[in-house]
């Protein structure tokens, strides 16, 4: 079944962006940085603060999608697999110009899953769970299989590669999977497409009951400060849901199709996307509200609904999939497996070393 998402941008399309003063002031005050995945542009972006200005670092990945952070680890889902990165602050400090970076995420473990169309992914104690969209289920990573299916909605009759409900979002509660978003309550191949405007649902994993209906292509459910937040993507809305009585509140409506949600303090970090494929995303309420849609990141005060800042992509990036906040890290770096320097970085529990040419001994074997 063809992917519902957009094709890559033409090669060589430059990524250009603007940040308003509110975004820069917020980021500087946060003492942290942002990680953003954009599968269409094929990049993982790290937006940091270097003294008195923004820093933007981009790394190429094949369709980067969901990601999560736990301690010094960063896990990232791509087209055919998942890669676990680990931060080494010592190597970061001594990479290139001393002190240029305060974090360096190095690839450590990769899982070959095949093209499962993985969306959200999350750490759960020692496990990694993910939204296995192609097989309409929640799965765990495995050392023996492409994946281990662990749960599927009760209305889906089989674990088959038919994207029946477009299960895409995963919310964790007390470090365990608890809520998922689906674009439709369907048990037929691609059946979710029949009612995209209002067929979206949220399912409680514990009870296997649908707890929210009538959503427009929902994404990125997150449990935060004892409330469930979700992006009602097709309406451009950030929603807050009371999990006790099911009531929901529109925090704000934004100028974009929404994907990617994370939090720090009283702020939500929300991804904005443009809508390109009219056959999949056409007819959404957000298109009726706004003449043009934006691509970028907005900072929302969840207590007031006020937009505090905007980081906008003006070229080379028309969508966002996920966002994360790096606490206490302002100048992050990350290596993919193609980065030559990734083969020159060595660490162990007691030490970290860069392999420098002057220290190399010829291998005579």
C-alpha positions, -999 to +999 in steps of 0.1 A: +000+000+000+015+034-009+026+057+019+001+085+027+030+109+031+048+132+007+077+123-015+111+137-008+119+172-019+141+176-051+177+170-044+197+202-037+167+221-023+183+243+004+169+244+039+162+280+048+146+292+080+137+323+101+132+326+139+113+354+154+125+373+185+101+354+207+115+321+198+151+332+203+143+347+237+125+316+247+153+292+236+180+313+253+160+314+286+152+276+284+189+267+288+182+238+264+178+229+228+154+212+203+157+181+182+133+179+152+127+152+127+116+159+092+112+128+070+104+146+037+137+166+039+154+135+053+170+153+082+173+154+119+177+190+131+193+202+163+183+238+171+206+252+198+218+284+214+254+295+209+261+324+232+240+351+215+226+334+184+208+303+172+227+273+159+213+248+135+229+215+128+214+191+103+221+154+098+209+132+069+188+101+077+165+080+055+130+091+065+135+100+101+103+098+120+095+092+157+122+097+184+125+097+221+150+107+248+158+090+281+188+102+301+218+102+277+201+081+251+182+091+219+163+066+198+153+074+163+130+055+139+139+057+102+126+040+070+139+005+076+151+005+112+157+021+145+190+035+158+200+041+194+224+070+201+242+077+233+256+111+244+292+115+253+299+150+268+337+144+269+339+136+232+317+165+225+339+189+243+369+179+223+353+176+189+368+200+164+370+234+181+371+228+219+339+238+236+319+242+204+295+214+215+282+203+249+267+171+237+275+145+211+251+117+203+269+087+188+252+057+171+255+026+192+229+000+183+208-004+152+178-027+146+168-037+111+130-038+112+121-035+075+097-008+063+071-009+091+062+027+086+071+033+123+057+065+137+059+074+174+085+055+194+092+056+232+114+042+259+097+020+285+122+011+312+146-013+293+123-017+263+116+004+233+079+005+220+067+019+188+036+026+167+038-001+140+016+016+115+019-009+087+007-037+110-019-017+129-003-025+163+020-015+191+053-034+189+086-038+208+121-040+193+135-075+191+169-091+187+154-121+170+125-107+148+117-077+128+093-068+156+074-082+185+036-073+183+023-066+218-011-049+214-036-039+187-070-022+189-099-046+195-116-035+163-086-048+142-089-085+136-054-094+126-018-084+126-013-080+089+006-054+068-025-035+056-024-002+076-060-007+085-065+021+110-032+042+107-022+037+143+004+065+146+007+080+180+018+067+214+014+083+248+032+069+278+020+070+314+043+061+342+068+049+317+044+024+301+022+026+269-013+039+277-029+057+248-027+055+210-041+077+182-056+062+150-069+080+120-099+057+118-118+028+134-113+005+105-106-032+099-101-031+062-069-023+042-064+015+043-100+019+055-091+049+077-090+070+045-128+069+041-134+094+069-102+115+074-119+147+084-137+133+115-128+096+119-098+100+142-098+083+176-079+079+208-078+044+223-070+035+259-046+006+258-054-006+293-092-008+288-090-013+250-118+013+247-121+043+224-120+073+247-121+101+221-138+103+187-145+128+159-109+139+156-093+152+123-062+130+117-049+131+153-011+127+160+014+129+189-006+121+220+014+130+251+005+126+288+018+157+307+009+173+341-019+147+346-036+156+313-036+140+279-026+164+251-030+156+214-026+173+181-059+174+163-037+178+132-063+183+104-079+211+124-046+227+135-056+223+171-036+215+203-061+198+226-060+191+263-081+161+274-093+154+310-087+116+313-112+113+342-143+127+325-132+128+288-138+165+284-115+183+260-103+219+256-088+236+226-056+252+238-050+270+205-054+267+168-023+271+147-015+279+111-005+244+100-012+207+099+003+196+132+027+168+140+053+165+168+046+175+204+068+178+234+068+198+266+091+217+290+077+236+319+045+254+309+054+253+272+045+230+244+068+225+214+046+219+183+055+210+148+038+228+118+034+212+084+021+223+050-004+202+032+008+190-002-012+159-012-048+168-017-058+132-022-047+124+014-048+156+033-071+177+013-103+191+027-090+195+062-106+222+085-073+239+089-072+247+052-106+264+055-093+285+084-060+296+069-053+306+033-017+295+037+000+270+060+034+272+076+062+247+082+082+250+114+081+249+152+059+270+175+062+275+212+029+276+230+022+286+266-002+258+277-016+279+305-027+308+283-027+293+248-004+322+236+021+316+209+055+327+224+077+321+194+080+307+158+108+290+140+097+288+104+112+269+074+109+291+043+125+266+019+137+229+018+114+216+046+076+215+043+068+191+072+078+181+107+072+147+123+085+149+159+100+173+184+120+168+216+136+191+241+171+185+254+173+198+290+205+215+300+221+210+266+225+241+244+249+231+217+242+195+207+257+174+179+248+140+165+265+116+142+247+092+118+263+060+108+276+075+076+296+102+094+333+093+091+341+107+125+317+082+141+344+056+134+370+077+152+351+081+185+358+055+212+343+053+247+342+029+276+329+032+311+362+046+323+373+068+293+365+085+260+390+089+232+392+104+197+413+083+174+438+109+162+462+102+133+493+110+154+482+083+179+475+056+153+497+025+151+498+008+117+477-024+116+500-051+101+475-080+102 
